[in-house]
Amino acid sequence: MKLLSIVILVLINFTNFIQGGTVLQSKVHYLEQNEIYKYTPGPYNQRELHIFCYQGRPKYIIHIWQSVILKIIHPTDDYTQFDGLTPEDVQKEYNDNSYSWSAVGLFATKSKNLKLNPFNTSCIGIASRDKYSIHLQVISIDLWKILNLVIGLLLFLSAKTLSHNTLFHYLCGISFGICASFLILIYFVSKIFPRKTLMYGVIGAGWTIVIYFLQMLWDNMKLIMSTYQAYVIWYIVATGTISFILCYRWGPVENPRTINLIKWALQLMGLISVFFSSHFQEAAMGQIILLLLITFLPRRWITAPQRYWKKRFPPKLKPLSNDEYYQQGVRETTKALEELRQFCSSPKCNQWNTALKLKDVKRFASFIEGNSHLSDDEILEYETSLVRDNLIDDSSDEEASRISISEDESS
């Protein structure tokens, strides 16, 4: 019985080898939105390849923040994953990996949450002996993409301010020190190896192993943070403290050219964040071009249409009433006096030279301390002049009314 099973498996593999890049349509599944596909292995528990594809949809501006996530629900990690744009590409990759020696199977990365391009055809091949499920989830508005866009815009627009900010320099220095501490560890590890040409070749050829372990570290970061939480915290505190001491010793960046490089780097990071905030690359590039035009175009070019409109259709001026005129006068006078008081209190004003030119220095000092700029006599004289002017205006109005009445009677 075992011999019969072995013969059947050999025949199946030989048939697949003869087929080459041919794709069996029965093993290709085109998933729709929120569809769940459940796979059950056959009676011989053979590792079969099944291809799952998403056909995508047309590009419309309303789908600018759309995301498509393919979730692989597998009880273990005992499966092989193949990616491609079409089923033929997936089948070719599977055949190349099956019938030729390749390190791809050893160092291949697997993810159970795959983000697909919503506008292109994407295919995923799964080869497994166990039961598993495939769930296709379509998110119309991905909040993470909107957050990525907002962060990119803020980073681009505030690059000039952040490049001059001392606190930002310290935070970047501490973060860079924590991340760069791994380089110190690599430096001490490199001291162990003998300095020979052959050893440098071995180290250079082993980059695939380094990438593999880095990928494993990134995939198990959550597990490491929960298991070795105390060690991670103490490591961050120690390296962060050393980085802060070094940053405090050398101080923030003061060279204008270095500050410009920091500003340009922040702007570039912001544009990259805006570009990767959507799979709709044309719309993302449009946002970047619009952002660059608004930022770097001369202000007079941007306001030219507004100035032309005002010149072509000037707004109608509305005359002020007596009450509005009085309120505006009080408001502007109070504002001007406050600005004058702040200027006299600032280091830009030489109080001693100003005091030498004044007749009443005590009154000037009282004004700077917040008291009124008018004396009681001046206020009384002003109110008396208002009353006198009102009486004159009333008498003039009465005289004019008497003259008009006499003219009417004579007529």
C-alpha positions, 0 to 999 in steps of 0.5 A: 500500500505504501509503495502504491502511494509513493508511485502515485505521488511520483506520477503526480510530480512528474505530471506537474513537471511536464506541465511546466508553467501550465496553470490548472484553472481548477486551482485558481480562485478569483476572490470577491469583496469580503469573500472567505475561501476554505481549503481542505487537503485531499486524501493523500495529504499532498502539498498542493498549490492553490492560487488566489487572485484579486482582479482589481477595479478601475481607478476613480478619485473616490478610491484614492484611500482604498485598501485591499487586505488578503488574510491567511488564516493558517493554524501553523506556518507550515506553508509556502507562499508565492507572489505574482501579478498573474496565475502564470507568474505564480505557477512559474515561481512555484515550478522554479522553486520546486525543481531547482535548488534555490535559497528562496524557499529558505529565506522567503518571507511569509505574512498572514496579512498581505496588502494588495494593490486595489487597482491591479491584478494580484495573485498569491499562491499557497502550498500547504498540507493543512487546512487554511482559510483565505479572507479578502477584505476591502476597506473603502477608506483606510484611516491609516492612509489618511493618517499617513497623508496628514503626517506627510503634509505636516512634515513637509510644511513644518520642515523649516520650523523643525529644522531650527527647533532645539527640542527636535534636534535633541529628539532626533539625536536620541532616536538616532543614538538608540538605533545606531547602538546596534552598529557599536555591537556589530563593531565589537563583533567584527573584532572577533573575526580575523582580518583576512581577505577570505573572511571579508568574502565570507561575511560579504556572501552571508548577507542573505543570512543577515537579512533573514535574521533581521526579518525574523527579528522584525516579525517577532518584535511584539513577542520580544517586547512582551517577553523581554520587556524589562531588558528592552526598557533598560536598553532604551533608557541607557542608550537614550541617556548616553545619546542625550549626554552626547547631544548636550555636549555638542549642542544643537546644529547651528551651521546654516548649511546643515540646517538646510540639509535637515530641512530638505531631508524632512521635506523629502520624507514628507513627500515620500509619505504623501506618495505612499499614502495611496495606491492611486499613484497618479492622484498621489503625484497630483497632490505632490505637484500641487503641494510644491506649487503652493509652497514654492510659487511666488505669492504674487502669482498665487494672488494674481487671479484674486487681484485681477478679480478685485480690479475687474469687479471692485467691491462696493464701499459701505460708508460708516455710521457715526457709531461705527466711526466712533467704535473704530476710532476707539479700537484703533487708538487703544491698539496703537497705544498698546503697541507704543507701550510695548515698544517703549518697554522693549530693549529696542527703545532707549528710554534714557534718550527718550526721557531727555527729549520729554518735558514730563518724565514722570508722565512718560513712566506712568504711561509705560506702567499701564496708566492713561496717556491723558491727564484729568485736565485734558479729559475735562477739556475734551469733554467740555469742547464736545459739549460746546460743539454740540451746543453750537451744532444745536443752535445752528440747527435751530437757526436754520429751522427758523430761517426755513420757517420764515421763508415758508411764511413769506412765500 
